[in-house]
Amino acid sequence: MPAFKRASKIKTITLPQRSAIVAAETDVLVIGGGPAGLGAALGAAHEGAQVILAEHYGFLGGTATAALVTIMTSYYTEHHRAERLGVDSLLPTDHGAGKPVIEGVLATLVHRIECAGGAFMPSIKTGYTVPFDPEVFKLVAQDMLDEAGVHMLFHAFASGIVGEERTEGVIFETKSGPVVIRAKVIIDCTGDGDIAASAGAPYELGRHKDGLVQPMTLMFRMGDYDKDAFSEYIKKHPNEWRGVHGLWDLIRQATETGELKLPREDILFFATPHGKELIINSSRVKKVLGIDVWDLTYAEWLGRRQIHEIATFLKKYVPGFGKSYILQAGTQIGIRETRRIIGDYKLTEDDILSAKKFDDVIARGTYPIDIHNPKGKGTILKRLPAGEAYDIPLRCLIPKNTENILVAGRCISGTHEAHASYRVMPICVATGQASGVCAALAAKHNIIPRQVNIRDVQKSLKNQKANLRDRT
């Protein structure tokens, strides 16, 4: 196999000391320009803080753009399940009517992408999901940061920290050499909790029984899809498709001939804002860890093989795909789960499924517990009670053993099961916005985030039109 593997015997060397450019000092430093980072930077800037956002790619969006996860999951409550699982929309229209529980930055982002012609607004027709164009997302996100006065640094990979007793800044590897940015408060929106872990925050990996994490997926877009031909096939074979996934019999046939070696039992794809285009979420790379460079290399290598195998299968077996082709694959593979930083509170499966409420709520979620089998086929889905949402407390964003660091996005504090709900992009934007507000208040009053008055955070979030329930 050409994918580079870890050496069987590890050798180490001592690197020479080096100097670094101190590029800036700021109130709040946000690491990562994905959904959480976008929320964090805007939350802090709107609270009056001086903000720098550093991103290792040359564009914003993270999972939404680099990994091509171009559909936001529903952030609405669900008063009852709908029963319309047709093929006309290729969106999860089994989601019944409800109300949004995430607003603020997310609502503005979605509205502006839609106004630019790059998204469908959430509605019963979309199952309250938001399909969007990743290129429009990139530009709208950049515009929003520009307007808020956030300074952006691209092509900067966060590699470590400076400071011993207290984290004073973050080291970035750049084409200009190592660069340090000092900050009063640092928000880790890397998804992997890289900087929080570097600063000594404890963390967990994988599920309790064996340490395995959810599999990775390389997303890809296919063009020149014939919706009418596909719809006609499904009308003749209604048991072969459920809203956005299916093709079980065709997969079985292709698997038996050896043409398809996919470790899952169905194909999953969604409509996009463009009529003849689909986004396909069907590759599955298991037993790999997104904080290990050898695992990442293998995952990208195998994911590339898988998506071309899937595309070949679709073109040969599935009506409507005969003339289709791969438009684009993710710049990087999509990573569902890595570190879960242990904070002052750990959100649990019971908290999610019982729709638990907290006095220090800073964000809310409705997405079900959604666990793709770490070992291969199958997905576990556990939904919240009808019409309910759960709270995420500020304590989940405050890592233990640190003073001036916050986390936001999928690396916040929770169990493997809880993480399977709060990992999705709308919730990441919400925890990001909350972390930004908390960081800005801490910087303003020269205190650490743990000392910030929760009522001040909630008041500011409400002023920014975040949704925190009426009683807070």
N, C-alpha and C positions, 0 to 999 in steps of 0.2 A: 504494500500500500504506500503511495507517495506522500500521504499526510505525515508530517514530521511527528515523531513520537518522543515521549519523555525517555531520557537515558535510563538504563537499568541501574547504573551507579552514578549518584549525584556527586559532582565535584564543584567546589566553590572557590572563588578568589576574592580578595579584598580590593575594592575599588578605591582609586585615589580620591582624596578630598577635592571638592570643587566649589567654586563660587557661583552665585546666581544673581541675576538682575532682580532688584526689588522694583517691580513695575508700578505698584500702586499700594496705597492704603485706603481702606473703605469702611463704611459702616457694616455692610452686609455683602458677603461673597457667596454666590450661588454656584455650585459645581454641577454642571449638567444642564443642557438646554432642551430637555424633553418636556413632557406634560407637567411633571412635578416642578422642574426648574422654571418653566414659564410661569406657573402659578406663584412660585416662591418669589421670583424677581418682581413680578407685578404687585404682589401683596405687600412686599417691603417698600417698593418705590411709592406706591399709593399712600403708604403710611409716612412718607417724608424722608425715608432713608436714602443715603447714597449707595447705589447697588452696582456691583460688577457681576456679570454672568460669564462663566468660562465653559466652553463647549469643545469637545475633542474633534468633532466633525466641522465642516465648513458651513453648516446650516443648522437651523433649529428644528425641533420636533421629536428627536429621539426615536422612541418606538413607533410613533405615528408616521414618521417619514423615513428614517434610516432603515427601520425594520418593516416598513410598508404595512403596518397594522392600520389600514385605512378605513376602519369603521369603529366608531365609539360605541361601546356597549350602552345599554339603557341605564339611565340614572333617574328613572321614574319609579314610583311605587306601582304596584300591580294589584288592583282591587279584585280582579278575577282573571283567570286565564281565558284568552280568546281561543277560538277553535278554527280559525282560518289559516290553514297551512297550504296555501296554493303555490303556484309556481310563477305567477305573474310578476311579483316584485323581487323574488330571491332575497328577501329580507325576513327576519324572524317575526312574522306577523301573528305568532301565537301569544304575544305579549298583550295583555288586556289594558284597558284605560287606567291611567294613574296621574300622579302629580310629580313634578321634578323635586328632587331633594338636594341637588347641587345647582347653584346659580353663580353669581359673582363672576370671576374671571372666565369660567367655563362658558357661561351664557353669552358673554361678550364675544369670546373666541368663535363659538359656533355661529352666532348671528353674523359676524363679519365674514367668515368663510362663505356662508350661504349668500350674503349680499354680493360677494365677488364671483358668484356662480360656481363655487367649489364644493357645495354640500347640500344635502337634503335636511331640512329641519326635522327634529324628532316629532313623530305623530303616530297615530294608530296604524298608518300605512307603512311606516318603517319599523314597527315594533318598538318605537321610541329609541331606536338606534340612530346614529348619525354617520352615514357613509360620506366620505370627503375625498377631495383631490389632494394628494400630498404636496404638490407644488404650490397650490394655493395656501395650504396650511403654513408652509415655510414662510411665505411672504407676509401673510397676515400676522403671524407670530412676531416676525421681525418688526413690522410696522407698530405693533402694540408696545414692544419694548422700546423702540425709538421714541414714541410719543410719551412714554413714562420716564424717559431720561436714563434708562438702564444702559450702562456701558457693556459692550459685548467683546469677548476675546475668543476667537475661533482657532481651531487647530492647536489646542492646548490640552494636553492629557495630564490629569491630576495624578501625581505619582507618590506624594508623601506630604508630610507636615513639617513645619518649623516650630520650635518651642518645646520645652521639656515639661515643666509643671503645668503650663497652660498652652493650648494650641494658638500660636500667634498668626499663623498663615499657612498657605498651601503652596507646595512646589508643583510647577507644571513643566512638563517636557515639551519644548517647542522647537521649531526650525531655527530660532534665534538662540538656542541653548536653554538651560534651566531658568525659569522665571518664577519669582515668588510674589504672591499677592497677600498682603496682610489685611486682616479684618477683625472688627470687634466681635462679629458673630459669623459663623460659617454654616451654610446649609448644604448638606450632602444630598444631592438629587441624582447621584450616579446610577441609581437602581440597584447597585451591588453593595452599597454602603462602604465603598472603598476608603474614604477619608475618615469616616467615623471609626472604622476598624483600625486604621493606622494610628488613630489617636487613643486607642486602648479600649474602645467600647466593646463589650462582649457581644457575641452574636451566635445564632444557630443556623444550621444548614439542613435542609431536607426534612422529611417526615421522621417522627420519633422512632419508629420501629427499625428503620434501616438506613436513614440518612439520605435516601434518594430524593431528588428534586423532580419537579415536573419537566417533561421533555421540551426540547426546543423545536421551533418551526421556522423554516425559511419561507417567507411569504412571496407570492409572485402575482403579477397581473397578466391576464390573457386578453388579447384583442381579437376583433372580427368574430365574435361569438354571435351565433344566430339564435336569438331568444325564441322565435316562433317554432323553429325545428325542435328545440329542446322541450318547449311546452307541449308540443304535439306528442312527443315520446312519453312524457310523464302522464299525459291524459290517458294514454293507452296502457301505461304501467304505473298506476297510482300508488302501489305499495313500494315503489322504488325511490320515492322522494318525500321528504318532510320539511318543507319550508326552505331550508338552506343546506340540507345535507342528505346523503343517501347514496344511491347507485350500488347497493349491496350485491345484487346478482351479477352485475357487470364486473365489479371488483373481484368477485369469486371466480368468474370465468378467466379473467386476466391473470389472477394469482395462480390458478391451476395450470395455465400454460407457461408460467414462469416469466410472463411479461411485466408483472407488477409484484414488487417485493416490499410493499408498504406495511409497516407495523401498526396499522389501524384498519378498521372495518368499513369505513365510509369515506366519502369525499365531501368536503365542506367548502362552499364558496358563496360570495355575496355580490350583490349588485354594487355598482359605483355610480357617481353622478353622470357617467358617460355611457350611453346606451348599448354599445357593442363591446363593453369591457367588463371583466369580472376580476375580483380579487380572490385568490385561492389560498386557503388555510388548511393544507392537508399533508405537508411533509411532517415527519416526526422523528427526531433524533433523541434517543433515550440514553439514560445512564451517563450523561455528560454534565459537567459543571461549568457555569459561565464565568467563574473566577479563576479558571485554570487555562493557560494559554494553549496547552496541548489538546485539551478537550475542545476548546473553541476552534482550533484548527481543524480537528477531525469533524466537528459538527458542521462547519462551513463546507468542508469537502464533501461530506455525505449528503448534506442538505441540497447542494447543487445537483448531485446525481439524482436525488429523489424528485426534485421539481421537474426535471426533464423527463423522467420516467412517467410522472403523473401527466404531464402535457401530452406525451406520446399516447398514453392510455386514453385520455379524453378525445384526442383526434381520431383514434382508431375505433373506439367502442361507443362513444356517446354522440347521438345526433345533436347537431348544433355546433359541434366543435371541429368539423372537418377542415375548415379553412382557418381555424384559429391559430394563434402563435403567441409565444411569450413576449410581452411588451417590456417587462422589467422585473427583476428580482430585487429583493431587499439588499441594500448596501451591506447590511449585516444580518445574521440570523436573529430571529426573535427569541428572546430569553424570558421565560416566565418566572423563574425563581432562582435566586442565589441566597445571599446573606439576608437574614432577618435580624436587624440590630435589636438587642434587648434594651428596652426602655424602662421608664418608671412604671409602666403598666404594659401587660402583654394581652392583646386582644385574642379572644378564643372563639372556637367554633360555636360554643353555646351563646356567647355574646351576639354573634351574627344571627343565628337561627332563632334566638328569643327576642331579637330586635331590641337589645339592651340599650338603656338610656344612661348617660353620664352627665354629672354636673359640669364637668370641664370639656364638654363637647366642642369640637372645632370643625368637624366635617361629618357628613352622613353618607350612608351607602345603602344600595338596594340590590346590588348584583349578587346572584346566588353563589354559593361555594361551588367552584367549577374546577375539578381536579382531573387533568389529563393523566392517565395511568403512567407513572414513572417507569414501568417495566414493559409497556407495549400497548396493546389494544384496550379500548374502553375509556369512558369518561364518566366521572361521578358528578352529578348535579343535585344540589340541595338548595331549595328555594326558601325564602323568607315567608312568614305568614302573610296572608293577603292584606294589601294596603299598608304594610309596615316598612320601616327603615331602621337601620341601626346607627348608633352614634360611634364616632371615633374620638377618644379623649386626647387632649393635648399631651398627656403623659406618654402616649405611644410615640411621640415625635422627639422626646427628650432622652437621649442615650444615657445609660448608666456609665459611671466612671469618666464623664466628660463635663466640662463647664460651659463652653461657648460654642457648642456644636448642636445643631438640630438635624433631623433626617426627615425626608418627605418622599412620597412615592411608594414603590413596592418594597422598599427596605425598612419600613417602619416596624415597630415592635408588635409581633403577633405570632401565633402558632402557624404551622404548615397549613392547617385547614382554614383558619381565618384569612391568611394571606391569599388563598385561592379566590377570595371575594374582593379584597381591597386592592389587589394588584392591578386592576383595570384602569385605563387612562382617565376617565372622568373623576374617579376617586383620587387618583394621583394629582390631578390639577387642584382638587379641593384641599388635600393635605398640604400641597405646595403653598397655596395661598395662605393657609393658616400659619405655616412655618415662617413665611415671609413677614407676616404681621407681628408674630411673636419676636422674631429676630430684630425687626425695626424698633419695637418698643424697648427691647433689652439694650440695643445700641444707644437709643435716645436717652435712657436713664442710667447708663453705665452700670447695668446689672447683668447677671447671667440669665439665660432663658428660663431656668427653673424658678427664678425669683419674680418673674413677670406675673402680675395679677391677672388671673384668668378672665375676670369680668372685663378688664381693659381689652384683652384679645378679642373676646366675643363682641364687645361693643364696636371695635374697629372693623371686625369681619362683617358685622351687620351693616355698618356704614358703607362697606364695599359690596353690599348686596349679596353676601353669602347667605345660605339657607341653614339656620341652626335651630329651627323649631321656635315656637312663640314663647316658650316659658323661660328661655335663657336671657 
